[in-house]
Amino acid sequence: MTINYNITRIVLTGPESTGKSTLSKQLADKYETEFIPEYARTYIEQLHRPYEYDDLCKIASQQILDIHYYQGTANEILFLDTWLHITRVWFLEKYGKAPEWLDDNIDSIPMDLFLVCYPDMPWEQDPVRENEDNRMYLFDKYIKEIEAIGTPFVIIKGNGKERLRNACTAIDAFMKERQ
């Protein structure tokens, strides 16, 4: 399968518990399109053991399959609730290495815009979250990763409707600029 370059791919990223999943769905609804849900959460919730390096490989592989599927169903914009660059940081932070094929896919499946959710929302504990104390550290890591890729990004702050409004303002400006 090939990537549909006529679709604008917008990734929502940021540390855990910053509203990415909620915002992804809200944006897909507002722009009447699709979003790719975060597969890592679904996968890890079904494990009955701690995740391992090979589990991250499976998660990354599914992310790649998902973009190939969803790009054919989206209207103009496809929202992604996370992408391979976060998985890459996750590999490096947890295991000190990442598979080579991950970088190849980051390079060959370009994103158009990153919305980086700032950790200004209260932490909500759940069984798969593990980074409450280092959200700012990870936020900075994700920004550096995106800068290294060279893709435009906007930091999204605020809570509830304000966060959604800020994201929509960034998207509308980006889409207008692309015309």
Backbone bond lengths (Angstrom), bond angles and torsions (degrees), N, CA, C in turn:
res aa  C-N    CA-C-N  psi(-1)  N-CA   C-N-CA  omega(-1)  CA-C   N-CA-C  phi
1 M - - - 1.456 - - 1.522 110.27 -
2 T 1.297 115.40 152.28 1.457 119.58 178.37 1.522 109.67 -114.94
3 I 1.301 114.50 163.43 1.458 120.74 178.92 1.521 109.03 -84.61
4 N 1.309 116.84 135.82 1.456 123.23 176.61 1.527 107.81 -81.65
5 Y 1.319 116.80 106.35 1.455 120.54 -177.18 1.522 113.02 -80.29
6 N 1.322 117.78 -2.78 1.460 121.15 176.42 1.522 111.50 -83.95
7 I 1.312 117.16 -9.24 1.456 121.40 179.48 1.524 108.36 -98.23
8 T 1.317 115.79 136.67 1.456 120.78 175.16 1.520 107.96 -84.27
9 R 1.320 116.64 123.15 1.457 122.20 -178.30 1.531 108.93 -101.80
10 I 1.340 114.66 117.02 1.461 121.33 -178.12 1.526 108.62 -118.36
11 V 1.323 115.40 121.15 1.464 122.02 -178.99 1.514 110.28 -98.56
12 L 1.317 115.66 132.46 1.459 120.87 169.34 1.507 106.75 -97.54
13 T 1.302 115.51 125.97 1.447 120.53 -176.34 1.513 109.63 -140.10
14 G 1.302 115.65 174.82 1.456 121.82 -179.48 1.512 109.37 138.28
15 P 1.314 116.22 172.94 1.459 120.11 -179.69 1.525 111.90 -64.51
16 E 1.311 114.67 170.48 1.459 120.51 177.81 1.529 110.80 -60.99
17 S 1.318 114.66 149.39 1.466 122.98 175.06 1.528 112.52 62.46
18 T 1.342 115.02 43.73 1.467 119.73 175.88 1.524 111.64 -120.38
19 G 1.313 117.18 14.35 1.456 120.92 172.98 1.512 116.18 84.02
20 K 1.322 118.30 17.80 1.473 120.86 -176.69 1.522 112.45 -62.35
21 S 1.309 117.27 -46.93 1.469 120.40 -176.69 1.525 111.35 -65.01
22 T 1.312 116.30 -45.04 1.468 120.60 178.07 1.523 110.49 -61.86
23 L 1.324 115.80 -46.70 1.463 120.52 -178.63 1.529 111.55 -65.42
24 S 1.315 117.90 -38.17 1.476 121.13 177.64 1.522 110.90 -57.79
25 K 1.317 115.60 -47.06 1.471 119.73 -179.86 1.525 110.92 -66.77
26 Q 1.319 117.53 -43.12 1.465 120.70 179.04 1.523 111.33 -59.73
27 L 1.327 116.37 -42.87 1.465 120.23 -179.11 1.525 111.15 -68.40
28 A 1.318 117.18 -41.08 1.471 119.94 177.48 1.524 109.93 -61.28
29 D 1.315 117.00 -41.13 1.474 120.29 177.45 1.524 110.69 -64.19
30 K 1.324 116.63 -47.32 1.474 120.23 -177.36 1.527 111.90 -62.40
31 Y 1.335 116.80 -41.44 1.461 120.71 -177.34 1.528 112.59 -94.64
32 E 1.330 115.63 10.27 1.472 123.11 176.04 1.516 112.27 49.56
33 T 1.321 114.21 56.66 1.456 120.25 -178.41 1.518 109.74 -144.62
34 E 1.310 115.49 -163.29 1.457 122.68 -177.08 1.524 110.98 -105.55
35 F 1.338 114.94 158.96 1.456 120.56 168.32 1.518 107.49 -136.34
36 I 1.312 114.48 149.71 1.458 120.77 177.42 1.518 107.26 -94.18
37 P 1.330 117.50 113.88 1.463 119.16 179.39 1.524 111.89 -66.31
38 E 1.304 115.78 160.76 1.458 121.64 179.70 1.532 109.67 -71.96
39 Y 1.312 116.71 110.64 1.456 121.35 -177.69 1.534 111.86 -73.50
40 A 1.314 118.11 -31.53 1.465 121.23 -176.79 1.528 111.10 -56.66
41 R 1.305 116.85 -42.87 1.472 120.68 -179.80 1.524 110.01 -60.64
42 T 1.320 116.87 -49.83 1.465 121.30 -179.49 1.525 110.69 -58.87
43 Y 1.310 116.48 -46.08 1.461 122.06 -177.67 1.535 111.11 -63.03
44 I 1.323 116.87 -50.44 1.460 120.91 -175.29 1.525 111.64 -69.02
45 E 1.318 117.02 -34.57 1.467 119.37 177.63 1.523 111.74 -62.14
46 Q 1.326 117.63 -26.06 1.465 121.38 -178.39 1.529 113.32 -89.62
47 L 1.327 117.18 -9.46 1.463 119.90 177.52 1.532 109.33 -75.41
48 H 1.286 115.16 148.72 1.468 119.78 175.92 1.529 109.45 -115.84
49 R 1.328 113.11 35.88 1.459 122.29 -179.94 1.525 106.91 -163.31
50 P 1.331 117.92 166.42 1.465 119.31 174.16 1.537 110.37 -63.61
51 Y 1.321 116.76 145.40 1.461 119.26 178.78 1.528 110.15 -71.14
52 E 1.341 114.68 156.65 1.461 122.30 -178.06 1.526 109.58 -128.70
53 Y 1.313 116.00 175.47 1.468 122.72 -179.79 1.530 110.97 -52.16
54 D 1.324 117.04 -47.47 1.471 120.49 -179.15 1.525 112.29 -62.49
55 D 1.319 117.04 -30.11 1.466 120.07 176.18 1.521 110.54 -65.38
56 L 1.325 116.80 -40.24 1.471 119.59 177.18 1.519 110.69 -64.44
57 C 1.332 116.80 -35.12 1.472 119.87 176.33 1.528 110.12 -62.56
58 K 1.311 117.19 -42.28 1.473 120.95 178.37 1.521 111.02 -65.07
59 I 1.314 116.66 -40.12 1.470 120.88 178.72 1.530 110.07 -62.93
60 A 1.316 117.23 -47.51 1.467 121.35 179.61 1.527 110.91 -62.36
61 S 1.324 117.06 -41.34 1.474 120.60 178.38 1.515 110.91 -61.53
62 Q 1.329 116.80 -40.56 1.471 120.07 178.98 1.527 110.86 -67.51
63 Q 1.327 117.79 -36.69 1.465 120.60 176.83 1.534 110.20 -58.34
64 I 1.313 116.22 -40.34 1.466 121.09 179.64 1.532 110.23 -67.47
65 L 1.321 117.24 -45.10 1.473 120.44 176.96 1.525 111.15 -60.70
66 D 1.340 116.12 -40.90 1.464 120.19 -178.08 1.527 112.25 -62.27
67 I 1.327 117.75 -41.86 1.467 117.92 -178.35 1.522 110.24 -66.29
68 H 1.309 117.45 -35.50 1.469 119.57 177.38 1.524 110.98 -64.97
69 Y 1.308 117.55 -37.54 1.464 120.65 178.69 1.533 111.23 -72.22
70 Y 1.331 116.58 -54.09 1.465 120.50 -172.25 1.522 113.63 -68.88
71 Q 1.315 118.47 -27.52 1.461 119.14 -179.22 1.518 110.95 -62.73
72 G 1.329 116.80 -23.08 1.457 120.02 178.30 1.514 114.04 -84.16
73 T 1.345 117.00 -8.10 1.461 119.75 -177.75 1.524 113.21 -113.30
74 A 1.316 117.36 -8.17 1.469 121.25 -175.51 1.527 111.83 -83.98
75 N 1.316 114.81 155.01 1.466 123.34 173.92 1.524 109.02 -104.63
76 E 1.275 118.97 111.32 1.469 125.97 174.12 1.531 114.31 60.75
77 I 1.336 118.26 -47.27 1.464 121.73 -178.83 1.524 108.15 -122.85
78 L 1.314 116.02 140.51 1.457 122.07 171.00 1.524 106.91 -121.99
79 F 1.328 116.11 122.76 1.463 121.46 177.73 1.523 108.95 -94.86
80 L 1.318 116.17 138.54 1.459 122.00 178.35 1.524 108.68 -119.36
81 D 1.324 116.46 122.27 1.455 121.27 174.78 1.520 106.97 -84.07
82 T 1.295 115.61 79.96 1.463 129.26 -178.73 1.524 110.36 95.01
83 W 1.325 115.56 165.54 1.461 120.85 178.62 1.524 109.21 -154.70
84 L 1.302 116.42 -179.90 1.457 123.02 -171.01 1.528 114.41 -59.80
85 H 1.335 118.32 -27.89 1.461 118.88 -179.70 1.531 110.94 -63.42
86 I 1.335 117.76 -36.03 1.469 120.24 176.93 1.521 109.41 -69.24
87 T 1.326 116.17 -39.97 1.458 120.29 177.82 1.529 109.57 -61.78
88 R 1.326 115.97 -38.22 1.470 120.31 177.77 1.529 110.38 -62.52
89 V 1.320 117.48 -47.10 1.465 121.04 177.75 1.530 109.48 -60.17
90 W 1.316 116.57 -41.99 1.461 122.33 179.46 1.533 110.13 -59.16
91 F 1.339 116.85 -47.41 1.466 121.08 176.11 1.532 110.52 -55.59
92 L 1.324 115.76 -51.41 1.465 120.28 -174.69 1.528 112.33 -65.49
93 E 1.321 117.00 -40.46 1.459 120.52 -179.73 1.525 111.71 -68.97
94 K 1.313 116.68 -40.23 1.473 121.35 -174.72 1.526 112.88 -85.40
95 Y 1.350 116.62 -38.28 1.466 119.90 -171.94 1.531 114.33 -123.27
96 G 1.321 117.83 -6.12 1.454 120.66 178.57 1.515 114.91 74.47
97 K 1.321 117.15 6.93 1.466 121.35 178.71 1.525 108.75 -156.94
98 A 1.326 114.01 159.38 1.471 121.41 176.96 1.522 107.77 -136.94
99 P 1.325 117.80 149.32 1.467 119.15 179.17 1.529 111.20 -65.91
100 E 1.340 116.04 144.29 1.464 121.25 -179.59 1.520 112.42 -58.72
101 W 1.316 117.09 -38.84 1.454 120.93 -177.80 1.530 112.27 -61.71
102 L 1.325 117.41 -22.14 1.459 120.60 178.74 1.527 110.00 -65.15
103 D 1.331 116.72 -48.06 1.465 120.50 178.58 1.528 111.39 -62.75
104 D 1.310 116.57 -38.48 1.468 120.09 177.81 1.526 110.74 -58.93
105 N 1.321 116.93 -40.71 1.464 120.66 -179.40 1.523 112.14 -75.46
106 I 1.319 117.45 -34.46 1.468 119.86 174.79 1.524 108.86 -59.90
107 D 1.332 116.39 -41.97 1.468 121.21 -179.42 1.528 112.49 -71.88
108 S 1.327 117.57 -36.41 1.467 119.99 -173.02 1.531 114.15 -89.56
109 I 1.313 117.04 -11.60 1.474 120.23 178.28 1.531 106.79 -121.96
110 P 1.319 116.88 82.23 1.464 120.01 -174.01 1.533 112.52 -72.69
111 M 1.306 113.98 144.20 1.464 121.42 173.30 1.527 107.54 -99.18
112 D 1.323 116.08 158.30 1.461 120.20 -177.73 1.520 113.28 -98.79
113 L 1.331 116.05 -34.38 1.468 120.78 -176.57 1.522 108.71 -154.35
114 F 1.330 115.69 140.79 1.456 121.80 172.08 1.521 108.63 -111.66
115 L 1.314 116.52 131.07 1.459 122.49 168.93 1.522 105.07 -103.26
116 V 1.317 116.25 112.11 1.462 121.47 -175.10 1.525 108.27 -99.23
117 C 1.314 115.89 110.52 1.465 121.41 -177.64 1.524 110.16 -76.36
118 Y 1.313 114.41 119.46 1.457 121.75 -179.28 1.527 109.65 -73.86
119 P 1.330 117.78 143.38 1.471 119.70 -178.21 1.522 113.32 -80.33
120 D 1.340 115.81 57.85 1.461 120.63 178.27 1.531 111.87 -103.05
121 M 1.312 116.42 10.06 1.460 121.74 176.07 1.528 108.21 -100.12
122 P 1.326 117.69 150.48 1.467 119.48 178.06 1.529 111.51 -62.49
123 W 1.313 115.70 144.18 1.456 122.38 176.67 1.527 108.97 -66.36
124 E 1.322 115.96 133.03 1.463 121.67 173.84 1.524 107.16 -117.57
125 Q 1.310 115.98 114.52 1.463 121.32 -178.19 1.518 110.80 -71.92
126 D 1.310 116.60 139.70 1.456 122.54 168.30 1.524 107.62 -152.13
127 P 1.329 118.11 167.60 1.470 120.58 -172.02 1.537 116.05 -63.05
128 V 1.332 119.42 -21.38 1.466 119.29 -177.44 1.525 113.41 -101.18
129 R 1.301 117.94 -4.32 1.471 120.26 178.58 1.515 109.99 -87.58
130 E 1.357 115.32 142.63 1.462 118.62 -174.93 1.523 114.50 -142.99
131 N 1.320 119.09 9.42 1.465 120.01 -171.47 1.521 114.20 -127.67
132 E 1.310 117.38 39.71 1.464 120.13 -177.68 1.526 112.29 -59.19
133 D 1.320 116.72 -41.89 1.465 120.41 -173.34 1.519 115.06 -81.92
134 N 1.339 117.54 -9.60 1.464 117.69 -178.90 1.530 112.68 -128.12
135 R 1.324 116.32 36.86 1.470 119.17 179.30 1.526 111.55 -64.59
136 M 1.317 118.75 -40.97 1.479 119.59 179.91 1.526 110.68 -68.49
137 Y 1.308 116.83 -37.56 1.465 120.81 176.51 1.530 109.41 -58.62
138 L 1.328 117.12 -48.37 1.469 121.06 179.93 1.528 111.57 -67.55
139 F 1.313 116.96 -38.53 1.469 120.78 175.79 1.531 109.37 -54.10
140 D 1.328 116.11 -49.19 1.464 120.31 179.58 1.528 111.70 -63.06
141 K 1.329 117.67 -39.23 1.473 121.83 177.53 1.524 110.47 -61.07
142 Y 1.336 117.12 -44.50 1.462 120.76 -178.81 1.525 110.76 -64.87
143 I 1.322 116.83 -40.95 1.475 120.25 177.61 1.531 109.58 -60.62
144 K 1.318 117.73 -45.83 1.468 120.94 179.60 1.525 110.92 -62.50
145 E 1.317 116.98 -39.61 1.470 121.24 178.64 1.527 110.47 -62.80
146 I 1.322 116.58 -44.63 1.472 121.08 -179.81 1.526 110.17 -66.53
147 E 1.321 116.95 -42.21 1.470 119.83 177.82 1.528 110.76 -60.64
148 A 1.335 116.99 -38.56 1.471 120.56 179.30 1.524 111.26 -65.40
149 I 1.313 116.71 -34.27 1.468 121.01 177.84 1.524 110.25 -73.00
150 G 1.337 116.33 -31.57 1.460 120.77 178.99 1.519 114.66 87.95
151 T 1.312 117.47 16.20 1.464 121.74 179.73 1.529 109.28 -89.11
152 P 1.335 117.82 140.30 1.467 119.68 176.93 1.532 111.02 -59.72
153 F 1.337 115.28 148.09 1.464 119.88 176.58 1.516 109.77 -146.38
154 V 1.328 114.67 156.64 1.460 122.68 176.06 1.521 106.77 -133.04
155 I 1.316 116.49 133.89 1.460 121.08 176.28 1.528 107.95 -84.05
156 I 1.327 115.79 128.83 1.462 121.78 -177.34 1.524 108.95 -108.71
157 K 1.331 114.23 123.05 1.472 121.08 179.38 1.521 109.63 -120.87
158 G 1.318 114.89 170.52 1.453 121.41 176.74 1.517 111.55 105.10
159 N 1.314 114.73 171.31 1.456 121.02 -179.82 1.521 109.94 -121.73
160 G 1.326 115.58 149.13 1.450 121.80 173.86 1.516 113.74 56.41
161 K 1.325 115.43 -126.69 1.464 121.19 -176.70 1.523 112.22 -63.43
162 E 1.329 116.99 -31.98 1.466 120.20 178.27 1.535 110.49 -64.20
163 R 1.326 117.48 -41.17 1.464 121.72 179.30 1.525 109.65 -64.44
164 L 1.328 116.57 -44.28 1.461 120.80 178.00 1.525 110.42 -62.50
165 R 1.302 117.40 -45.12 1.470 121.60 179.52 1.529 110.67 -60.90
166 N 1.330 117.50 -43.50 1.464 121.38 179.11 1.527 111.26 -63.49
167 A 1.321 116.69 -39.73 1.468 120.51 177.49 1.527 110.57 -65.44
168 C 1.322 117.24 -44.16 1.473 121.14 -179.89 1.528 110.94 -63.40
169 T 1.310 117.11 -39.85 1.462 120.88 177.97 1.526 110.12 -61.16
170 A 1.330 116.57 -44.04 1.475 120.70 179.31 1.526 111.16 -64.58
171 I 1.320 116.76 -42.77 1.472 120.97 -179.34 1.522 110.57 -66.07
172 D 1.322 116.93 -46.39 1.463 120.42 -178.72 1.532 110.97 -60.91
173 A 1.326 116.75 -42.32 1.473 120.22 178.44 1.528 110.36 -64.68
174 F 1.330 116.87 -41.90 1.462 120.86 179.75 1.527 110.76 -64.14
175 M 1.322 117.42 -44.73 1.461 121.62 -178.35 1.529 110.76 -67.05
176 K 1.318 117.37 -38.50 1.457 121.60 178.25 1.533 109.97 -63.71
177 E 1.312 115.69 -41.89 1.466 121.45 -179.85 1.538 111.20 -64.39
178 R 1.302 117.22 -31.41 1.469 121.82 -178.44 1.527 113.34 -76.71
179 Q 1.317 117.38 -17.82 1.472 119.88 -176.93 1.499 112.02 -72.97
